[in-house]
Amino acid sequence: MIRFDNVSVTYGDAGAPAISGVDLTVPEGELVLLVGPSGVGKSTLLGAVCGLVPHFTGGTLRGRVTVDGRDTRTHRPRELADLVGTVGQDPLAHFVTDTVEDELAYGMESLGLAPEVMRRRVEETLDLLGLAELRDRPIATLSGGQQQRVAIGSVLTPHPKVLVLDEPTSALDPAAAEEVLAVLQRLVHDLGTTVLMAEHRLERVVQYADQVILLPAPGTPPVVGAPAEIMAVSPVHPPVVALGRLAGWDPVALSVRDARRRAGALRERLAGRFPTPPLPVTGGEPPDPVRPSGVSSNAGQAHVAAAAGNLEPRRRWRRAVRGSAPARAARSGPGGGIPLAEARALTVRRDRVDALRRLTLTVAPGETVALMGRNGAGKSTLLATLVGMVEPTSGTVLVSGLTPHRTHPRELVLEVGLVPQEPRDLLYADTVAAECAAADTDAGAAPGSCRALVSELLPDVPDATHPRDLSEGQRLALALAIVLTGRPPLLLLDEPTRGLDYAAKARLVAVLKDLAAEGHAIVLATHDVELAADLAHRVVILADGEVVADGPTAEVVVSSPAFAPQVAKILAPQKWLTVAQVRDAL
């Protein structure tokens, strides 16, 4: 169905091709998984299938890509639309209409399908993806995960022969991800649809793949094979594979079910041993943002004030949420165990819907709290309320003793920084170097502080790279570095591992653990159960804007079929959460 003949793609003046030596075939009616570290060219390879590369992205494509006999060099994306359905990493860039139902119908309207066919397919897709209750909702009011499902649905309705999906489950909660993957399985098995998918959360998808394509490094030819064969050598692999490698299983298990069947000896070795849970820092004063000597405490505020008049709204908003002022206000901070962030009986009504309902939550200095729950449960709304972007309908919110929505941004940024779901909202400069220099200036930090963080989170990215040329995961790492430069006492992260491979996620976890050890409080909204298991002291599960569970990570996630990490499922009833815990115990 899809054929690559010695394909390479080079962008602009880049010294090396983004992909090179790609020579492979994707058979009809198979689900093929594309894996590799961030920035190795996965999105470029996918773009070459649907014609976005090079017709939209530019660059030079050498070799030949054909889809069902059509050459993508001579067929532009609109001439492949009846054959190939594509969903990229950013669902917002995908939408054309304003409401869910209109978006599902748009692709069929473009192809001139009969109204009765369109109506039937819209209804089928609404049911398949659990979108029936959202059919009349404006897309702009949906959560990130709901938007992801709408984007997938919009390319399913025309019934393409090929689906090209880039991180399709990255913004979905575990239950919604399972539903989407079940739909894809049905399309592959029952209708013979060919699915080519790139995904970093391999624990969700690898067991469903018929083949795996591994891109080991930028410009390196891919390696193609059966999932177990590729996972045995792949530098990126899910926890179930890491556990199998640790236990010496050959071949490695790909699913929790297979791993449980083979884990009896491992459970015996671990009997009588217990993991040591991470303990948060308690009591005392939360940390001040770290500033170099010789920098005026008013320098950054003066810079913000001078610039505020001529900055576009996005840049002003970035300064308001990323923790960019140079020093804390001269007042006594909370200490002696007083929470750094506190919500009491918090209710937020948005578009006639209670996004949060009488929610109560406290976060202490040195504590890392993971907010989990299905898409639309209120996680992002809670973060936006803590940073002052949303005003409570009732109840109270305090951050370091301040009421966020009544506090001037220049004072609030001394206390709290937010990394939103869309990293581009924080990026406006033309190069990585310029972004880092602006972050140092805004934070009053020593020159090179932000760049050092970027190098730690995102090695080998040149200073001259434009942020738009980074992968979604790389842009997220850059946005994280920008916020972390200000070292706010309270750090809020909304889906911080979306688009990150396992190595990048491990580097992020190391940085966040260091910040928590210094007394910073961290609240992260995430669907990544493996991240919560590795990082969080507490897990808070939200449902319909209410707290339904709040407690130590091991107690909350082990008892939850939806939010338990792979290691917990494999080794239950023993309460192990991560491969690192098992490795330390052995």
PADO-635802 format. One record per residue (C-alpha): residue in three letters; x, y, z. Coordinates in steps of 0.1 Angstrom, whole numbers, plus 5000, padded with zeros to 4 digits. Last residue first. Example, Ala and Ser with C-alpha at 12.3 -4.5 7.8 and 13.67 -1.06 7.14 Angstrom:
PADO-635802
fise SER east 5137 north 4989 up 5071
fise ALA east 5123 north 4955 up 5078
***
This chain:
PADO-635802
fise LEU east 5173 north 4934 up 5431
fise ALA east 5155 north 4961 up 5451
fise ASP east 5172 north 4989 up 5431
fise ARG east 5162 north 4973 up 5398
fise VAL east 5126 north 4968 up 5410
fise GLN east 5123 north 5005 up 5420
fise ALA east 5138 north 5016 up 5387
fise VAL east 5113 north 4995 up 5368
fise THR east 5086 north 5015 up 5383
fise LEU east 5054 north 5011 up 5404
fise TRP east 5060 north 4982 up 5427
fise LYS east 5031 north 4975 up 5452
fise GLN east 5030 north 4937 up 5453
fise PRO east 4995 north 4925 up 5444
fise ALA east 5004 north 4930 up 5416
fise LEU east 5037 north 4926 up 5397
fise ILE east 5025 north 4930 up 5361
fise LYS east 4998 north 4956 up 5368
fise ALA east 5021 north 4977 up 5391
fise VAL east 5049 north 4975 up 5365
fise GLN east 5025 north 4987 up 5337
fise PRO east 5014 north 5018 up 5356
fise ALA east 4980 north 5019 up 5373
fise PHE east 4957 north 5047 up 5362
fise ALA east 4928 north 5028 up 5345
fise PRO east 4927 north 4997 up 5367
fise SER east 4930 north 5018 up 5398
fise SER east 4940 north 5002 up 5431
fise VAL east 4977 north 5005 up 5423
fise VAL east 4972 north 5041 up 5413
fise VAL east 4958 north 5056 up 5445
fise GLU east 4978 north 5037 up 5472
fise ALA east 5011 north 5039 up 5453
fise THR east 5008 north 5076 up 5446
fise PRO east 5000 north 5087 up 5481
fise GLY east 4964 north 5101 up 5484
fise ASP east 4936 north 5120 up 5468
fise ALA east 4907 north 5102 up 5450
fise VAL east 4873 north 5114 up 5437
fise VAL east 4881 north 5152 up 5436
fise GLU east 4853 north 5169 up 5417
fise GLY east 4853 north 5187 up 5383
fise ASP east 4834 north 5160 up 5364
fise ALA east 4859 north 5134 up 5377
fise LEU east 4893 north 5144 up 5392
fise ILE east 4920 north 5120 up 5405
fise VAL east 4946 north 5135 up 5428
fise VAL east 4979 north 5116 up 5429
fise ARG east 5005 north 5123 up 5456
fise HIS east 5043 north 5121 up 5458
fise ALA east 5045 north 5122 up 5420
fise LEU east 5076 north 5115 up 5399
fise ASP east 5079 north 5079 up 5387
fise ALA east 5044 north 5067 up 5391
fise ALA east 5029 north 5099 up 5378
fise LEU east 5052 north 5097 up 5347
fise GLU east 5042 north 5061 up 5341
fise VAL east 5005 north 5071 up 5343
fise ASP east 5009 north 5097 up 5316
fise HIS east 4975 north 5113 up 5314
fise THR east 4988 north 5144 up 5330
fise ALA east 4981 north 5176 up 5349
fise LEU east 5012 north 5185 up 5368
fise VAL east 5015 north 5203 up 5401
fise ILE east 5050 north 5210 up 5414
fise ALA east 5060 north 5227 up 5447
fise HIS east 5096 north 5239 up 5449
fise GLY east 5114 north 5229 up 5481
fise GLU east 5149 north 5222 up 5468
fise ALA east 5141 north 5185 up 5466
fise ALA east 5111 north 5193 up 5445
fise LEU east 5134 north 5212 up 5420
fise ASP east 5158 north 5182 up 5419
fise LYS east 5129 north 5158 up 5412
fise LEU east 5117 north 5181 up 5384
fise VAL east 5151 north 5181 up 5367
fise ALA east 5154 north 5143 up 5370
fise VAL east 5119 north 5138 up 5357
fise LEU east 5126 north 5159 up 5327
fise ARG east 5157 north 5139 up 5319
fise ALA east 5137 north 5107 up 5321
fise LYS east 5111 north 5121 up 5299
fise ALA east 5137 north 5130 up 5273
fise ALA east 5150 north 5094 up 5274
fise TYR east 5114 north 5080 up 5271
fise ASP east 5104 north 5101 up 5241
fise LEU east 5086 north 5134 up 5246
fise GLY east 5057 north 5144 up 5224
fise ARG east 5033 north 5151 up 5253
fise THR east 5054 north 5147 up 5285
fise PRO east 5044 north 5179 up 5302
fise GLU east 5007 north 5174 up 5299
fise ASP east 4999 north 5207 up 5317
fise LEU east 5027 north 5217 up 5340
fise LEU east 5024 north 5241 up 5370
fise LEU east 5054 north 5251 up 5390
fise LEU east 5051 north 5268 up 5424
fise PRO east 5082 north 5283 up 5439
fise PRO east 5091 north 5298 up 5404
fise ARG east 5126 north 5289 up 5391
fise GLY east 5126 north 5317 up 5365
fise THR east 5147 north 5296 up 5342
fise LEU east 5122 north 5267 up 5347
fise VAL east 5096 north 5285 up 5325
fise ILE east 5120 north 5289 up 5296
fise ALA east 5134 north 5254 up 5300
fise LEU east 5098 north 5240 up 5299
fise ALA east 5091 north 5259 up 5267
fise LEU east 5122 north 5244 up 5251
fise ALA east 5112 north 5209 up 5262
fise LEU east 5077 north 5214 up 5247
fise ARG east 5092 north 5226 up 5215
fise GLN east 5114 north 5195 up 5213
fise GLY east 5084 north 5172 up 5219
fise GLU east 5064 north 5189 up 5192
fise SER east 5093 north 5186 up 5168
fise LEU east 5115 north 5216 up 5162
fise ASP east 5113 north 5236 up 5130
fise ARG east 5088 north 5260 up 5144
fise PRO east 5113 north 5269 up 5172
fise HIS east 5138 north 5281 up 5145
fise THR east 5172 north 5264 up 5149
fise ALA east 5201 north 5288 up 5151
fise ASP east 5212 north 5277 up 5186
fise PRO east 5216 north 5241 up 5174
fise VAL east 5197 north 5213 up 5192
fise ASP east 5221 north 5186 up 5203
fise PRO east 5207 north 5178 up 5237
fise LEU east 5172 north 5187 up 5248
fise LEU east 5165 north 5186 up 5285
fise GLU east 5200 north 5193 up 5297
fise SER east 5209 north 5214 up 5267
fise VAL east 5177 north 5234 up 5271
fise LEU east 5185 north 5239 up 5308
fise ALA east 5220 north 5252 up 5300
fise ARG east 5205 north 5275 up 5274
fise CYS east 5181 north 5289 up 5300
fise SER east 5210 north 5298 up 5323
fise GLY east 5233 north 5311 up 5295
fise PRO east 5233 north 5347 up 5306
fise ALA east 5228 north 5348 up 5344
fise ALA east 5191 north 5351 up 5354
fise GLY east 5170 north 5383 up 5356
fise ALA east 5141 north 5360 up 5347
fise ASP east 5129 north 5381 up 5318
fise THR east 5165 north 5386 up 5306
fise ASP east 5174 north 5349 up 5309
fise ALA east 5142 north 5340 up 5291
fise ALA east 5149 north 5365 up 5263
fise ALA east 5184 north 5350 up 5258
fise CYS east 5169 north 5315 up 5257
fise GLU east 5143 north 5324 up 5231
fise ALA east 5169 north 5342 up 5210
fise ALA east 5192 north 5311 up 5211
fise VAL east 5164 north 5288 up 5201
fise THR east 5158 north 5310 up 5171
fise ASP east 5132 north 5333 up 5156
fise ALA east 5115 north 5344 up 5188
fise TYR east 5078 north 5340 up 5198
fise LEU east 5075 north 5309 up 5219
fise LEU east 5053 north 5306 up 5250
fise ASP east 5020 north 5299 up 5232
fise ARG east 5040 north 5275 up 5210
fise PRO east 5042 north 5251 up 5239
fise GLU east 5005 north 5242 up 5236
fise GLN east 4995 north 5222 up 5267
fise PRO east 5005 north 5251 up 5289
fise VAL east 5037 north 5255 up 5310
fise LEU east 5027 north 5276 up 5340
fise GLY east 5049 north 5295 up 5364
fise VAL east 5040 north 5306 up 5400
fise GLU east 5053 north 5328 up 5428
fise LEU east 5072 north 5357 up 5413
fise VAL east 5049 north 5355 up 5383
fise LEU east 5021 north 5367 up 5406
fise GLU east 5037 north 5401 up 5413
fise ARG east 5042 north 5411 up 5377
fise PRO east 5008 north 5395 up 5368
fise HIS east 4990 north 5418 up 5392
fise THR east 4970 north 5399 up 5417
fise ARG east 4932 north 5396 up 5418
fise HIS east 4930 north 5365 up 5396
fise PRO east 4957 north 5348 up 5418
fise THR east 4945 north 5355 up 5453
fise LEU east 4979 north 5358 up 5471
fise GLY east 4989 north 5339 up 5503
fise SER east 5017 north 5320 up 5485
fise VAL east 4990 north 5309 up 5460
fise LEU east 4955 north 5312 up 5473
fise VAL east 4922 north 5301 up 5458
fise THR east 4888 north 5307 up 5473
fise GLY east 4852 north 5295 up 5467
fise SER east 4828 north 5307 up 5441
fise THR east 4827 north 5314 up 5404
fise PRO east 4865 north 5313 up 5404
fise GLU east 4883 north 5336 up 5380
fise VAL east 4904 north 5320 up 5353
fise MET east 4939 north 5331 up 5341
fise GLY east 4951 north 5336 up 5377
fise VAL east 4978 north 5309 up 5378
fise LEU east 4959 north 5287 up 5402
fise THR east 4927 north 5291 up 5381
fise ALA east 4945 north 5280 up 5349
fise LEU east 4958 north 5249 up 5367
fise LEU east 4923 north 5240 up 5379
fise THR east 4909 north 5246 up 5344
fise SER east 4935 north 5223 up 5329
fise LYS east 4925 north 5195 up 5352
fise GLY east 4888 north 5199 up 5350
fise ALA east 4875 north 5164 up 5341
fise GLY east 4873 north 5172 up 5304
fise ASN east 4895 north 5143 up 5293
fise ARG east 4894 north 5116 up 5320
fise GLY east 4913 north 5119 up 5353
fise MET east 4947 north 5128 up 5367
fise LEU east 4963 north 5156 up 5386
fise ALA east 4998 north 5146 up 5397
fise VAL east 5011 north 5164 up 5428
fise THR east 5048 north 5169 up 5436
fise GLU east 5055 north 5183 up 5471
fise GLY east 5085 north 5203 up 5481
fise PRO east 5064 north 5232 up 5494
fise ALA east 5029 north 5220 up 5502
fise VAL east 4999 north 5217 up 5479
fise THR east 4963 north 5219 up 5491
fise LEU east 4931 north 5209 up 5474
fise THR east 4894 north 5214 up 5478
fise LEU east 4870 north 5214 up 5449
fise ARG east 4834 north 5227 up 5453
fise ARG east 4827 north 5219 up 5417
fise LEU east 4851 north 5225 up 5389
fise ALA east 4842 north 5227 up 5351
fise ASP east 4806 north 5235 up 5361
fise VAL east 4791 north 5240 up 5327
fise ARG east 4771 north 5271 up 5315
fise ASP east 4800 north 5280 up 5292
fise ARG east 4825 north 5279 up 5321
fise ARG east 4815 north 5277 up 5357
fise VAL east 4844 north 5274 up 5382
fise THR east 4837 north 5262 up 5418
fise LEU east 4864 north 5260 up 5445
fise ALA east 4853 north 5249 up 5479
fise ARG east 4888 north 5257 up 5492
fise ALA east 4918 north 5258 up 5469
fise GLU east 4953 north 5261 up 5484
fise ALA east 4988 north 5266 up 5470
fise LEU east 5020 north 5270 up 5490
fise PRO east 5004 north 5253 up 5519
fise ILE east 5014 north 5263 up 5555
fise GLY east 5039 north 5237 up 5568
fise GLY east 5060 north 5260 up 5590
fise GLY east 5063 north 5285 up 5562
fise PRO east 5043 north 5308 up 5539
fise GLY east 5062 north 5338 up 5526
fise SER east 5069 north 5371 up 5545
fise ARG east 5070 north 5401 up 5523
fise ALA east 5095 north 5418 up 5500
fise ALA east 5081 north 5406 up 5466
fise ARG east 5100 north 5379 up 5451
fise ALA east 5128 north 5386 up 5426
fise PRO east 5135 north 5387 up 5389
fise ALA east 5101 north 5383 up 5372
fise SER east 5096 north 5357 up 5345
fise GLY east 5075 north 5329 up 5361
fise ARG east 5059 north 5317 up 5329
fise VAL east 5024 north 5329 up 5331
fise ALA east 5023 north 5367 up 5327
fise ARG east 5054 north 5369 up 5305
fise ARG east 5038 north 5345 up 5281
fise TRP east 5005 north 5364 up 5281
fise ARG east 5024 north 5396 up 5271
fise ARG east 5041 north 5376 up 5243
fise ARG east 5008 north 5362 up 5231
fise PRO east 4991 north 5396 up 5232
fise GLU east 5017 north 5413 up 5210
fise LEU east 5042 north 5434 up 5229
fise ASN east 5044 north 5471 up 5224
fise GLY east 5030 north 5484 up 5257
fise ALA east 5043 north 5456 up 5278
fise ALA east 5079 north 5462 up 5269
fise ALA east 5087 north 5490 up 5294
fise ALA east 5068 north 5472 up 5322
fise VAL east 5084 north 5439 up 5316
fise HIS east 5119 north 5454 up 5315
fise ALA east 5112 north 5474 up 5347
fise GLN east 5100 north 5442 up 5363
fise GLY east 5132 north 5424 up 5352
fise ALA east 5155 north 5450 up 5366
fise ASN east 5137 north 5456 up 5399
fise SER east 5157 north 5432 up 5420
fise SER east 5188 north 5445 up 5403
fise VAL east 5212 north 5419 up 5391
fise GLY east 5247 north 5420 up 5406
fise SER east 5245 north 5386 up 5422
fise PRO east 5226 north 5360 up 5402
fise ARG east 5190 north 5353 up 5409
fise VAL east 5174 north 5320 up 5422
fise PRO east 5136 north 5323 up 5425
fise ASP east 5130 north 5322 up 5463
fise PRO east 5125 north 5287 up 5477
fise PRO east 5095 north 5277 up 5498
fise GLU east 5100 north 5286 up 5535
fise GLY east 5100 north 5258 up 5560
fise GLY east 5078 north 5227 up 5563
fise THR east 5079 north 5195 up 5543
fise VAL east 5101 north 5182 up 5515
fise PRO east 5082 north 5154 up 5498
fise LEU east 5090 north 5117 up 5505
fise PRO east 5096 north 5094 up 5476
fise PRO east 5082 north 5059 up 5482
fise THR east 5107 north 5031 up 5492
fise PRO east 5097 north 4999 up 5474
fise PHE east 5091 north 4968 up 5495
fise ARG east 5109 north 4935 up 5498
fise GLY east 5093 north 4904 up 5514
fise ALA east 5088 north 4888 up 5480
fise LEU east 5108 north 4904 up 5453
fise ARG east 5126 north 4873 up 5441
fise GLU east 5093 north 4854 up 5442
fise ARG east 5076 north 4881 up 5421
fise LEU east 5104 north 4877 up 5395
fise ALA east 5099 north 4840 up 5393
fise GLY east 5062 north 4844 up 5387
fise ALA east 5067 north 4872 up 5361
fise ARG east 5062 north 4851 up 5329
fise ARG east 5024 north 4850 up 5329
fise ARG east 5022 north 4886 up 5341
fise ALA east 5044 north 4897 up 5312
fise ASP east 5021 north 4882 up 5286
fise ARG east 4991 north 4899 up 5301
fise VAL east 5009 north 4932 up 5306
fise SER east 5017 north 4933 up 5269
fise LEU east 5049 north 4933 up 5249
fise ALA east 5069 north 4905 up 5265
fise VAL east 5106 north 4902 up 5256
fise PRO east 5117 north 4872 up 5237
fise ASP east 5137 north 4862 up 5257
fise TRP east 5131 north 4873 up 5293
fise GLY east 5162 north 4883 up 5312
fise ALA east 5145 north 4899 up 5342
fise LEU east 5159 north 4933 up 5335
fise ARG east 5152 north 4930 up 5298
fise GLY east 5116 north 4920 up 5306
fise LEU east 5112 north 4949 up 5330
fise ALA east 5125 north 4973 up 5303
fise VAL east 5100 north 4957 up 5278
fise VAL east 5071 north 4962 up 5301
fise PRO east 5083 north 4997 up 5309
fise PRO east 5080 north 5008 up 5272
fise HIS east 5109 north 5010 up 5247
fise VAL east 5130 north 5036 up 5231
fise PRO east 5167 north 5026 up 5225
fise SER east 5153 north 4997 up 5204
fise VAL east 5172 north 4964 up 5206
fise ALA east 5147 north 4939 up 5221
fise MET east 5118 north 4962 up 5210
fise ILE east 5127 north 4956 up 5174
fise GLU east 5125 north 4918 up 5176
fise ALA east 5093 north 4919 up 5198
fise PRO east 5075 north 4942 up 5174
fise ALA east 5084 north 4923 up 5142
fise GLY east 5108 north 4940 up 5119
fise VAL east 5120 north 4972 up 5102
fise VAL east 5151 north 4991 up 5108
fise PRO east 5153 north 5027 up 5094
fise PRO east 5182 north 5042 up 5076
fise THR east 5200 north 5069 up 5097
fise GLY east 5195 north 5106 up 5089
fise PRO east 5186 north 5115 up 5124
fise ALA east 5191 north 5085 up 5148
fise PRO east 5175 north 5050 up 5155
fise LEU east 5145 north 5053 up 5132
fise LEU east 5127 north 5021 up 5141
fise ILE east 5098 north 5008 up 5120
fise VAL east 5076 north 4983 up 5139
fise GLN east 5053 north 4957 up 5123
fise ASP east 5019 north 4942 up 5131
fise ALA east 5014 north 4966 up 5160
fise TYR east 4987 north 4961 up 5187
fise GLN east 5012 north 4952 up 5215
fise VAL east 5032 north 4984 up 5208
fise VAL east 5003 north 5007 up 5214
fise ARG east 4997 north 5019 up 5249
fise GLU east 5031 north 5011 up 5265
fise LEU east 5046 north 5027 up 5235
fise ARG east 5037 north 5062 up 5246
fise HIS east 5060 north 5079 up 5221
fise GLU east 5037 north 5073 up 5191
fise ALA east 5041 north 5074 up 5153
fise MET east 5014 north 5056 up 5134
fise LEU east 5009 north 5041 up 5099
fise VAL east 4975 north 5025 up 5096
fise THR east 4964 north 5006 up 5065
fise THR east 4926 north 5000 up 5065
fise GLY east 4916 north 4964 up 5057
fise LEU east 4880 north 4969 up 5068
fise ASP east 4876 north 4943 up 5095
fise HIS east 4911 north 4939 up 5109
fise VAL east 4926 north 4973 up 5103
fise LEU east 4895 north 4994 up 5109
fise ARG east 4886 north 4973 up 5140
fise GLN east 4921 north 4977 up 5154
fise LEU east 4919 north 5015 up 5148
fise VAL east 4886 north 5016 up 5167
fise ALA east 4901 north 4996 up 5196
fise LEU east 4931 north 5020 up 5196
fise VAL east 4907 north 5050 up 5199
fise GLU east 4888 north 5033 up 5228
fise GLU east 4920 north 5024 up 5246
fise ALA east 4932 north 5060 up 5243
fise ALA east 4899 north 5072 up 5258
fise ALA east 4903 north 5049 up 5288
fise PRO east 4939 north 5059 up 5294
fise ASP east 4933 north 5097 up 5291
fise LEU east 4940 north 5112 up 5257
fise ALA east 4965 north 5139 up 5248
fise SER east 4993 north 5117 up 5234
fise THR east 4970 north 5091 up 5220
fise PRO east 4973 north 5100 up 5183
fise GLU east 5010 north 5109 up 5184
fise ASP east 5013 north 5114 up 5146
fise LEU east 4986 north 5094 up 5127
fise VAL east 4986 north 5085 up 5090
fise LEU east 4955 north 5065 up 5081
fise VAL east 4954 north 5048 up 5047
fise LYS east 4924 north 5035 up 5027
fise PRO east 4903 north 5065 up 5037
fise HIS east 4868 north 5062 up 5050
fise PRO east 4857 north 5098 up 5045
fise THR east 4844 north 5098 up 5082
fise LEU east 4877 north 5086 up 5097
fise VAL east 4897 north 5118 up 5090
fise SER east 4873 north 5140 up 5111
fise GLY east 4871 north 5113 up 5138
fise ILE east 4908 north 5116 up 5145
fise ALA east 4906 north 5154 up 5148
fise VAL east 4875 north 5151 up 5170
fise ARG east 4894 north 5126 up 5193
fise GLN east 4923 north 5150 up 5197
fise GLN east 4900 north 5179 up 5204
fise GLN east 4885 north 5158 up 5233
fise GLY east 4920 north 5152 up 5246
fise GLY east 4929 north 5189 up 5245
fise SER east 4897 north 5199 up 5263
fise LEU east 4868 north 5212 up 5243
fise THR east 4856 north 5249 up 5243
fise ALA east 4873 north 5258 up 5211
fise ILE east 4856 north 5230 up 5193
fise PRO east 4822 north 5245 up 5198
fise ARG east 4799 north 5219 up 5212
fise ASP east 4770 north 5205 up 5192
fise ARG east 4783 north 5169 up 5188
fise LEU east 4798 north 5168 up 5223
fise GLU east 4775 north 5142 up 5238
fise ALA east 4779 north 5119 up 5208
fise LEU east 4817 north 5121 up 5210
fise GLY east 4825 north 5086 up 5224
fise LEU east 4849 north 5078 up 5195
fise LEU east 4829 north 5050 up 5178
fise ASP east 4795 north 5066 up 5186
fise LEU east 4803 north 5100 up 5171
fise THR east 4820 north 5081 up 5142
fise GLU east 4789 north 5061 up 5134
fise GLU east 4766 north 5092 up 5136
fise VAL east 4789 north 5112 up 5112
fise ARG east 4790 north 5082 up 5088
fise ARG east 4752 north 5080 up 5086
fise ARG east 4748 north 5117 up 5080
fise MET east 4775 north 5119 up 5054
fise VAL east 4760 north 5090 up 5034
fise GLU east 4725 north 5106 up 5035
fise PRO east 4741 north 5139 up 5023
fise ALA east 4758 north 5123 up 4993
fise LEU east 4796 north 5126 up 4992
fise GLY east 4812 north 5156 up 4974
fise LEU east 4848 north 5150 up 4985
fise SER east 4850 north 5183 up 5003
fise GLU east 4816 north 5176 up 5019
fise MET east 4831 north 5143 up 5032
fise GLY east 4860 north 5161 up 5048
fise TYR east 4837 north 5187 up 5064
fise ALA east 4813 north 5163 up 5080
fise LEU east 4833 north 5155 up 5112
fise GLU east 4842 north 5192 up 5116
fise ASP east 4805 north 5202 up 5113
fise GLU east 4795 north 5178 up 5140
fise VAL east 4822 north 5190 up 5164
fise THR east 4816 north 5227 up 5159
fise ASP east 4837 north 5256 up 5146
fise THR east 4850 north 5245 up 5112
fise VAL east 4885 north 5240 up 5097
fise PHE east 4904 north 5221 up 5123
fise HIS east 4938 north 5205 up 5118
fise ALA east 4960 north 5232 up 5133
fise LEU east 4941 north 5228 up 5166
fise PRO east 4949 north 5190 up 5165
fise ASP east 4986 north 5196 up 5169
fise GLN east 5006 north 5163 up 5165
fise GLY east 4992 north 5156 up 5131
fise VAL east 4962 north 5137 up 5119
fise THR east 4962 north 5125 up 5083
fise GLY east 4937 north 5106 up 5062
fise VAL east 4950 north 5092 up 5030
fise LEU east 4931 north 5080 up 4999
fise ASP east 4903 north 5106 up 4993
fise ALA east 4927 north 5134 up 5004
fise LEU east 4955 north 5124 up 4981
fise GLU east 4948 north 5150 up 4954
fise ARG east 4944 north 5176 up 4982
fise PRO east 4978 north 5167 up 4995
fise ARG east 4995 north 5173 up 4961
fise HIS east 5001 north 5144 up 4937
fise THR east 5032 north 5145 up 4915
fise ARG east 5058 north 5141 up 4943
fise THR east 5033 north 5119 up 4963
fise ASP east 5034 north 5093 up 4935
fise ARG east 5000 north 5074 up 4935
fise GLY east 5002 north 5036 up 4932
fise ASP east 4983 north 5028 up 4963
fise VAL east 5005 north 5053 up 4981
fise THR east 5039 north 5059 up 4964
fise VAL east 5070 north 5076 up 4978
fise ARG east 5100 north 5080 up 4955
fise GLY east 5136 north 5090 up 4959
fise ARG east 5148 north 5125 up 4968
fise LEU east 5126 north 5150 up 4986
fise THR east 5140 north 5185 up 4989
fise GLY east 5127 north 5210 up 5014
fise GLY east 5094 north 5227 up 5016
fise THR east 5069 north 5220 up 5044
fise PHE east 5037 north 5221 up 5022
fise HIS east 5045 north 5204 up 4990
fise PRO east 5076 north 5186 up 5004
fise VAL east 5065 north 5168 up 5025
fise LEU east 5028 north 5175 up 5031
fise GLY east 5022 north 5148 up 5005
fise CYS east 5003 north 5123 up 5027
fise VAL east 5031 north 5097 up 5029
fise ALA east 5060 north 5122 up 5030
fise GLY east 5044 north 5138 up 5061
fise LEU east 5047 north 5106 up 5079
fise LEU east 5085 north 5104 up 5072
fise THR east 5089 north 5140 up 5082
fise SER east 5070 north 5134 up 5115
fise LYS east 5093 north 5105 up 5123
fise GLY east 5124 north 5125 up 5115
fise VAL east 5149 north 5117 up 5143
fise GLY east 5138 north 5147 up 5164
fise SER east 5125 north 5129 up 5195
fise PRO east 5138 north 5093 up 5198
fise GLY east 5125 north 5065 up 5176
fise VAL east 5093 north 5047 up 5168
fise LEU east 5070 north 5042 up 5138
fise LEU east 5042 north 5016 up 5144
fise VAL east 5026 north 4997 up 5115
fise LEU east 4990 north 4986 up 5117
fise GLU east 4984 north 4964 up 5088
fise GLY east 4956 north 4962 up 5061
fise GLU east 4977 north 4968 up 5031
fise PRO east 5015 north 4963 up 5034
fise VAL east 5039 north 4991 up 5044
fise THR east 5070 north 4988 up 5023
fise LEU east 5105 north 4999 up 5029
fise ASP east 5135 north 5019 up 5017
fise VAL east 5143 north 5050 up 5037
fise GLY east 5180 north 5058 up 5030
fise SER east 5179 north 5092 up 5047
fise ILE east 5156 north 5112 up 5069
fise ALA east 5161 north 5148 up 5082
fise PRO east 5190 north 5152 up 5058
fise ALA east 5222 north 5168 up 5070
fise GLY east 5237 north 5203 up 5068
fise ALA east 5203 north 5219 up 5068
fise ASP east 5202 north 5249 up 5044
fise GLY east 5165 north 5243 up 5035
fise TYR east 5152 north 5210 up 5047
fise THR east 5166 north 5177 up 5034
fise VAL east 5144 north 5146 up 5028
fise SER east 5157 north 5112 up 5018
fise VAL east 5139 north 5083 up 5001
fise ASN east 5155 north 5051 up 4987
fise ASP east 5121 north 5038 up 4974
fise PHE east 5094 north 5042 up 5000
fise ARG east 5062 north 5022 up 4993
fise ILE east 5028 north 5024 up 5009
fise MET east 5000 north 5000 up 5000
***
